[in-house]
Amino acid sequence: MSRRDKKGMDAYGARLLAARIRAGVAIGQSVELVGDDAIAGLHAGDRGVVREISDEGNIVVAWERGFSLEIDPVAMPVRRAA
């Protein structure tokens, strides 16, 4: 085993992994909004694709309505779309 194989994950990689787990979705996954968000103009049932996950656990979704928006999946829950 090389020295490189023993090193493991750095702090930044660990933070990104924790954010992905906290978000509960993966990049490229289709999601559906659970509730309405009047400020963002989104409604329950709106669908999109996860494009990015920030190191804070927010997700950037490209919505089918034609725009992208970074959301906090705790404050604005989404579920995996079928």
N, CA, C and O atoms as CSV, one atom per row, in Angstrom:
chain,resi,resn,atom,element,x,y,z
A,1,MET,N,N,0.844,-1.171,0.000
A,1,MET,CA,C,0.000,0.000,0.000
A,1,MET,C,C,0.895,1.241,0.000
A,1,MET,O,O,1.838,1.333,0.786
A,2,SER,N,N,0.604,2.159,-0.854
A,2,SER,CA,C,1.413,3.369,-0.926
A,2,SER,C,C,1.025,4.346,0.177
A,2,SER,O,O,-0.033,4.217,0.794
A,3,ARG,N,N,1.884,5.311,0.412
A,3,ARG,CA,C,1.616,6.338,1.418
A,3,ARG,C,C,0.349,7.125,1.079
A,3,ARG,O,O,-0.410,7.520,1.964
A,4,ARG,N,N,0.144,7.338,-0.191
A,4,ARG,CA,C,-1.031,8.077,-0.655
A,4,ARG,C,C,-2.330,7.354,-0.296
A,4,ARG,O,O,-3.315,7.995,0.070
A,5,ASP,N,N,-2.337,6.033,-0.399
A,5,ASP,CA,C,-3.533,5.252,-0.078
A,5,ASP,C,C,-3.891,5.325,1.402
A,5,ASP,O,O,-5.062,5.181,1.754
A,6,LYS,N,N,-2.928,5.542,2.263
A,6,LYS,CA,C,-3.166,5.575,3.703
A,6,LYS,C,C,-3.647,6.933,4.190
A,6,LYS,O,O,-4.168,7.035,5.301
A,7,LYS,N,N,-3.487,7.965,3.395
A,7,LYS,CA,C,-3.770,9.325,3.844
A,7,LYS,C,C,-5.230,9.526,4.231
A,7,LYS,O,O,-5.512,10.135,5.263
A,8,GLY,N,N,-6.151,9.033,3.434
A,8,GLY,CA,C,-7.566,9.233,3.732
A,8,GLY,C,C,-8.078,10.535,3.145
A,8,GLY,O,O,-7.463,11.112,2.248
A,9,MET,N,N,-9.205,10.988,3.659
A,9,MET,CA,C,-9.888,12.168,3.142
A,9,MET,C,C,-9.401,13.422,3.870
A,9,MET,O,O,-9.202,13.408,5.084
A,10,ASP,N,N,-9.212,14.501,3.115
A,10,ASP,CA,C,-8.838,15.769,3.750
A,10,ASP,C,C,-10.074,16.443,4.341
A,10,ASP,O,O,-11.196,15.981,4.131
A,11,ALA,N,N,-9.874,17.518,5.065
A,11,ALA,CA,C,-10.974,18.203,5.756
A,11,ALA,C,C,-12.020,18.733,4.779
A,11,ALA,O,O,-13.217,18.650,5.051
A,12,TYR,N,N,-11.580,19.275,3.646
A,12,TYR,CA,C,-12.521,19.808,2.662
A,12,TYR,C,C,-13.374,18.688,2.064
A,12,TYR,O,O,-14.585,18.850,1.913
A,13,GLY,N,N,-12.763,17.572,1.727
A,13,GLY,CA,C,-13.495,16.427,1.194
A,13,GLY,C,C,-14.500,15.888,2.196
A,13,GLY,O,O,-15.612,15.508,1.830
A,14,ALA,N,N,-14.106,15.856,3.465
A,14,ALA,CA,C,-15.012,15.389,4.515
A,14,ALA,C,C,-16.196,16.339,4.659
A,14,ALA,O,O,-17.327,15.894,4.858
A,15,ARG,N,N,-15.945,17.647,4.559
A,15,ARG,CA,C,-17.027,18.642,4.658
A,15,ARG,C,C,-18.006,18.489,3.493
A,15,ARG,O,O,-19.218,18.580,3.688
A,16,LEU,N,N,-17.493,18.259,2.296
A,16,LEU,CA,C,-18.365,18.061,1.132
A,16,LEU,C,C,-19.193,16.784,1.263
A,16,LEU,O,O,-20.375,16.769,0.921
A,17,LEU,N,N,-18.579,15.727,1.753
A,17,LEU,CA,C,-19.309,14.474,1.943
A,17,LEU,C,C,-20.418,14.662,2.983
A,17,LEU,O,O,-21.539,14.194,2.780
A,18,ALA,N,N,-20.118,15.337,4.086
A,18,ALA,CA,C,-21.128,15.590,5.119
A,18,ALA,C,C,-22.273,16.433,4.556
A,18,ALA,O,O,-23.435,16.192,4.882
A,19,ALA,N,N,-21.956,17.416,3.716
A,19,ALA,CA,C,-22.989,18.265,3.114
A,19,ALA,C,C,-23.889,17.444,2.199
A,19,ALA,O,O,-25.106,17.629,2.187
A,20,ARG,N,N,-23.291,16.545,1.439
A,20,ARG,CA,C,-24.081,15.702,0.533
A,20,ARG,C,C,-25.011,14.785,1.314
A,20,ARG,O,O,-26.163,14.588,0.927
A,21,ILE,N,N,-24.527,14.240,2.385
A,21,ILE,CA,C,-25.368,13.376,3.224
A,21,ILE,C,C,-26.492,14.199,3.857
A,21,ILE,O,O,-27.642,13.761,3.888
A,22,ARG,N,N,-26.159,15.388,4.359
A,22,ARG,CA,C,-27.152,16.267,4.986
A,22,ARG,C,C,-28.235,16.674,3.987
A,22,ARG,O,O,-29.411,16.752,4.341
A,23,ALA,N,N,-27.837,16.934,2.738
A,23,ALA,CA,C,-28.802,17.338,1.705
A,23,ALA,C,C,-29.751,16.190,1.350
A,23,ALA,O,O,-30.902,16.433,0.987
A,24,GLY,N,N,-29.290,14.967,1.449
A,24,GLY,CA,C,-30.143,13.811,1.189
A,24,GLY,C,C,-30.407,13.532,-0.278
A,24,GLY,O,O,-31.273,12.720,-0.606
A,25,VAL,N,N,-29.672,14.194,-1.170
A,25,VAL,CA,C,-29.823,13.988,-2.605
A,25,VAL,C,C,-28.445,13.970,-3.244
A,25,VAL,O,O,-27.457,14.349,-2.615
A,26,ALA,N,N,-28.381,13.538,-4.471
A,26,ALA,CA,C,-27.120,13.493,-5.204
A,26,ALA,C,C,-27.195,14.407,-6.423
A,26,ALA,O,O,-28.278,14.704,-6.926
A,27,ILE,N,N,-26.047,14.839,-6.884
A,27,ILE,CA,C,-25.983,15.643,-8.099
A,27,ILE,C,C,-26.523,14.807,-9.264
A,27,ILE,O,O,-26.174,13.636,-9.417
A,28,GLY,N,N,-27.375,15.428,-10.078
A,28,GLY,CA,C,-27.982,14.745,-11.214
A,28,GLY,C,C,-29.309,14.086,-10.902
A,28,GLY,O,O,-29.979,13.574,-11.799
A,29,GLN,N,N,-29.689,14.097,-9.647
A,29,GLN,CA,C,-30.936,13.450,-9.233
A,29,GLN,C,C,-32.128,14.377,-9.473
A,29,GLN,O,O,-32.041,15.586,-9.254
A,30,SER,N,N,-33.225,13.805,-9.920
A,30,SER,CA,C,-34.469,14.560,-10.092
A,30,SER,C,C,-35.167,14.673,-8.744
A,30,SER,O,O,-35.270,13.698,-8.000
A,31,VAL,N,N,-35.648,15.890,-8.436
A,31,VAL,CA,C,-36.319,16.137,-7.165
A,31,VAL,C,C,-37.644,16.848,-7.402
A,31,VAL,O,O,-37.873,17.448,-8.452
A,32,GLU,N,N,-38.499,16.764,-6.406
A,32,GLU,CA,C,-39.813,17.418,-6.438
A,32,GLU,C,C,-39.979,18.213,-5.150
A,32,GLU,O,O,-39.682,17.710,-4.066
A,33,LEU,N,N,-40.442,19.432,-5.261
A,33,LEU,CA,C,-40.650,20.289,-4.102
A,33,LEU,C,C,-41.858,19.803,-3.307
A,33,LEU,O,O,-42.902,19.493,-3.881
A,34,VAL,N,N,-41.712,19.737,-1.984
A,34,VAL,CA,C,-42.778,19.229,-1.126
A,34,VAL,C,C,-43.802,20.320,-0.790
A,34,VAL,O,O,-45.003,20.054,-0.765
A,35,GLY,N,N,-43.331,21.547,-0.532
A,35,GLY,CA,C,-44.242,22.628,-0.159
A,35,GLY,C,C,-44.047,23.862,-1.024
A,35,GLY,O,O,-43.146,23.904,-1.862
A,36,ASP,N,N,-44.896,24.871,-0.819
A,36,ASP,CA,C,-44.801,26.117,-1.579
A,36,ASP,C,C,-43.746,27.041,-0.978
A,36,ASP,O,O,-43.468,26.987,0.220
A,37,ASP,N,N,-43.166,27.883,-1.819
A,37,ASP,CA,C,-42.284,28.955,-1.370
A,37,ASP,C,C,-42.635,30.197,-2.163
A,37,ASP,O,O,-42.191,30.372,-3.297
A,38,ALA,N,N,-43.440,31.061,-1.554
A,38,ALA,CA,C,-43.945,32.250,-2.243
A,38,ALA,C,C,-42.824,33.192,-2.662
A,38,ALA,O,O,-42.895,33.805,-3.727
A,39,ILE,N,N,-41.806,33.311,-1.846
A,39,ILE,CA,C,-40.696,34.221,-2.155
A,39,ILE,C,C,-39.967,33.774,-3.422
A,39,ILE,O,O,-39.646,34.600,-4.277
A,40,ALA,N,N,-39.708,32.486,-3.546
A,40,ALA,CA,C,-38.999,31.957,-4.721
A,40,ALA,C,C,-39.936,31.723,-5.899
A,40,ALA,O,O,-39.478,31.505,-7.021
A,41,GLY,N,N,-41.245,31.766,-5.655
A,41,GLY,CA,C,-42.199,31.522,-6.727
A,41,GLY,C,C,-42.329,30.052,-7.089
A,41,GLY,O,O,-42.738,29.713,-8.200
A,42,LEU,N,N,-41.984,29.186,-6.159
A,42,LEU,CA,C,-42.088,27.749,-6.395
A,42,LEU,C,C,-43.312,27.194,-5.685
A,42,LEU,O,O,-43.756,27.729,-4.670
A,43,HIS,N,N,-43.846,26.118,-6.232
A,43,HIS,CA,C,-45.048,25.498,-5.680
A,43,HIS,C,C,-44.816,24.002,-5.482
A,43,HIS,O,O,-44.014,23.386,-6.184
A,44,ALA,N,N,-45.532,23.429,-4.514
A,44,ALA,CA,C,-45.447,21.990,-4.287
A,44,ALA,C,C,-45.668,21.259,-5.602
A,44,ALA,O,O,-46.593,21.571,-6.353
A,45,GLY,N,N,-44.816,20.293,-5.869
A,45,GLY,CA,C,-44.920,19.522,-7.101
A,45,GLY,C,C,-43.974,19.987,-8.191
A,45,GLY,O,O,-43.759,19.264,-9.165
A,46,ASP,N,N,-43.389,21.204,-8.048
A,46,ASP,CA,C,-42.397,21.646,-9.033
A,46,ASP,C,C,-41.231,20.672,-9.027
A,46,ASP,O,O,-40.817,20.185,-7.974
A,47,ARG,N,N,-40.701,20.391,-10.226
A,47,ARG,CA,C,-39.614,19.424,-10.363
A,47,ARG,C,C,-38.377,20.066,-10.957
A,47,ARG,O,O,-38.442,21.066,-11.671
A,48,GLY,N,N,-37.252,19.457,-10.637
A,48,GLY,CA,C,-35.990,19.931,-11.180
A,48,GLY,C,C,-34.905,18.885,-11.000
A,48,GLY,O,O,-35.155,17.782,-10.514
A,49,VAL,N,N,-33.688,19.254,-11.402
A,49,VAL,CA,C,-32.533,18.362,-11.309
A,49,VAL,C,C,-31.464,19.050,-10.459
A,49,VAL,O,O,-31.151,20.222,-10.669
A,50,VAL,N,N,-30.907,18.308,-9.499
A,50,VAL,CA,C,-29.850,18.839,-8.640
A,50,VAL,C,C,-28.589,19.014,-9.479
A,50,VAL,O,O,-28.103,18.061,-10.088
A,51,ARG,N,N,-28.061,20.244,-9.508
A,51,ARG,CA,C,-26.868,20.556,-10.295
A,51,ARG,C,C,-25.619,20.694,-9.439
A,51,ARG,O,O,-24.505,20.490,-9.921
A,52,GLU,N,N,-25.805,21.041,-8.166
A,52,GLU,CA,C,-24.655,21.292,-7.294
A,52,GLU,C,C,-25.091,21.161,-5.843
A,52,GLU,O,O,-26.255,21.386,-5.512
A,53,ILE,N,N,-24.144,20.795,-4.977
A,53,ILE,CA,C,-24.378,20.773,-3.540
A,53,ILE,C,C,-23.265,21.593,-2.903
A,53,ILE,O,O,-22.085,21.287,-3.070
A,54,SER,N,N,-23.651,22.645,-2.166
A,54,SER,CA,C,-22.654,23.512,-1.538
A,54,SER,C,C,-22.087,22.825,-0.300
A,54,SER,O,O,-22.662,21.858,0.200
A,55,ASP,N,N,-20.961,23.328,0.189
A,55,ASP,CA,C,-20.379,22.723,1.388
A,55,ASP,C,C,-21.179,23.031,2.648
A,55,ASP,O,O,-20.875,22.497,3.715
A,56,GLU,N,N,-22.217,23.902,2.540
A,56,GLU,CA,C,-23.134,24.130,3.656
A,56,GLU,C,C,-24.316,23.167,3.618
A,56,GLU,O,O,-25.102,23.127,4.565
A,57,GLY,N,N,-24.458,22.390,2.546
A,57,GLY,CA,C,-25.557,21.448,2.420
A,57,GLY,C,C,-26.732,21.972,1.611
A,57,GLY,O,O,-27.741,21.281,1.463
A,58,ASN,N,N,-26.613,23.189,1.086
A,58,ASN,CA,C,-27.658,23.709,0.191
A,58,ASN,C,C,-27.511,23.053,-1.173
A,58,ASN,O,O,-26.423,22.620,-1.554
A,59,ILE,N,N,-28.620,22.985,-1.905
A,59,ILE,CA,C,-28.574,22.380,-3.232
A,59,ILE,C,C,-28.987,23.398,-4.284
A,59,ILE,O,O,-29.887,24.210,-4.069
A,60,VAL,N,N,-28.310,23.336,-5.425
A,60,VAL,CA,C,-28.677,24.162,-6.573
A,60,VAL,C,C,-29.500,23.272,-7.491
A,60,VAL,O,O,-29.032,22.237,-7.964
A,61,VAL,N,N,-30.738,23.699,-7.735
A,61,VAL,CA,C,-31.655,22.908,-8.559
A,61,VAL,C,C,-31.980,23.683,-9.825
A,61,VAL,O,O,-32.322,24.864,-9.773
A,62,ALA,N,N,-31.870,23.002,-10.969
A,62,ALA,CA,C,-32.325,23.557,-12.242
A,62,ALA,C,C,-33.780,23.116,-12.390
A,62,ALA,O,O,-34.064,21.963,-12.717
A,63,TRP,N,N,-34.691,24.049,-12.144
A,63,TRP,CA,C,-36.123,23.745,-12.159
A,63,TRP,C,C,-36.638,23.652,-13.586
A,63,TRP,O,O,-36.150,24.351,-14.473
A,64,GLU,N,N,-37.627,22.786,-13.807
A,64,GLU,CA,C,-38.233,22.616,-15.140
A,64,GLU,C,C,-38.897,23.898,-15.622
A,64,GLU,O,O,-39.153,24.050,-16.816
A,65,ARG,N,N,-39.179,24.818,-14.709
A,65,ARG,CA,C,-39.822,26.086,-15.078
A,65,ARG,C,C,-38.834,27.059,-15.717
A,65,ARG,O,O,-39.219,28.166,-16.093
A,66,GLY,N,N,-37.561,26.663,-15.844
A,66,GLY,CA,C,-36.606,27.452,-16.614
A,66,GLY,C,C,-35.621,28.298,-15.839
A,66,GLY,O,O,-35.015,29.196,-16.424
A,67,PHE,N,N,-35.430,28.060,-14.560
A,67,PHE,CA,C,-34.428,28.813,-13.807
A,67,PHE,C,C,-33.776,27.907,-12.778
A,67,PHE,O,O,-34.311,26.851,-12.439
A,68,SER,N,N,-32.620,28.321,-12.284
A,68,SER,CA,C,-31.906,27.594,-11.231
A,68,SER,C,C,-31.969,28.395,-9.959
A,68,SER,O,O,-32.003,29.625,-9.984
A,69,LEU,N,N,-31.985,27.685,-8.830
A,69,LEU,CA,C,-32.075,28.347,-7.541
A,69,LEU,C,C,-31.393,27.482,-6.495
A,69,LEU,O,O,-31.585,26.266,-6.459
A,70,GLU,N,N,-30.585,28.124,-5.633
A,70,GLU,CA,C,-29.981,27.423,-4.508
A,70,GLU,C,C,-30.961,27.438,-3.354
A,70,GLU,O,O,-31.456,28.497,-2.969
A,71,ILE,N,N,-31.244,26.270,-2.801
A,71,ILE,CA,C,-32.197,26.172,-1.699
A,71,ILE,C,C,-31.598,25.385,-0.541
A,71,ILE,O,O,-30.676,24.588,-0.716
A,72,ASP,N,N,-32.136,25.622,0.624
A,72,ASP,CA,C,-31.799,24.852,1.816
A,72,ASP,C,C,-32.831,23.729,1.899
A,72,ASP,O,O,-34.010,24.008,2.117
A,73,PRO,N,N,-32.423,22.464,1.731
A,73,PRO,CA,C,-33.401,21.375,1.725
A,73,PRO,C,C,-34.078,21.138,3.067
A,73,PRO,O,O,-35.050,20.386,3.137
A,74,VAL,N,N,-33.590,21.761,4.130
A,74,VAL,CA,C,-34.262,21.656,5.431
A,74,VAL,C,C,-35.415,22.658,5.472
A,74,VAL,O,O,-36.520,22.322,5.898
A,75,ALA,N,N,-35.154,23.892,5.029
A,75,ALA,CA,C,-36.179,24.941,5.039
A,75,ALA,C,C,-37.187,24.785,3.904
A,75,ALA,O,O,-38.348,25.167,4.049
A,76,MET,N,N,-36.753,24.229,2.783
A,76,MET,CA,C,-37.611,24.033,1.614
A,76,MET,C,C,-37.439,22.575,1.160
A,76,MET,O,O,-36.697,22.305,0.215
A,77,PRO,N,N,-38.121,21.638,1.831
A,77,PRO,CA,C,-37.892,20.215,1.579
A,77,PRO,C,C,-38.234,19.773,0.152
A,77,PRO,O,O,-39.191,20.239,-0.466
A,78,VAL,N,N,-37.413,18.865,-0.328
A,78,VAL,CA,C,-37.639,18.213,-1.616
A,78,VAL,C,C,-37.605,16.713,-1.395
A,78,VAL,O,O,-37.066,16.235,-0.397
A,79,ARG,N,N,-38.181,15.976,-2.325
A,79,ARG,CA,C,-38.091,14.521,-2.282
A,79,ARG,C,C,-37.630,14.047,-3.651
A,79,ARG,O,O,-37.737,14.762,-4.647
A,80,ARG,N,N,-37.123,12.843,-3.676
A,80,ARG,CA,C,-36.695,12.266,-4.945
A,80,ARG,C,C,-37.908,12.089,-5.836
A,80,ARG,O,O,-38.926,11.539,-5.417
A,81,ALA,N,N,-37.792,12.562,-7.073
A,81,ALA,CA,C,-38.890,12.424,-8.024
A,81,ALA,C,C,-38.850,11.049,-8.664
A,81,ALA,O,O,-37.780,10.498,-8.919
A,82,ALA,N,N,-40.009,10.512,-8.914
A,82,ALA,CA,C,-40.111,9.174,-9.528
A,82,ALA,C,C,-39.828,9.250,-11.005
A,82,ALA,O,O,-39.865,8.230,-11.694
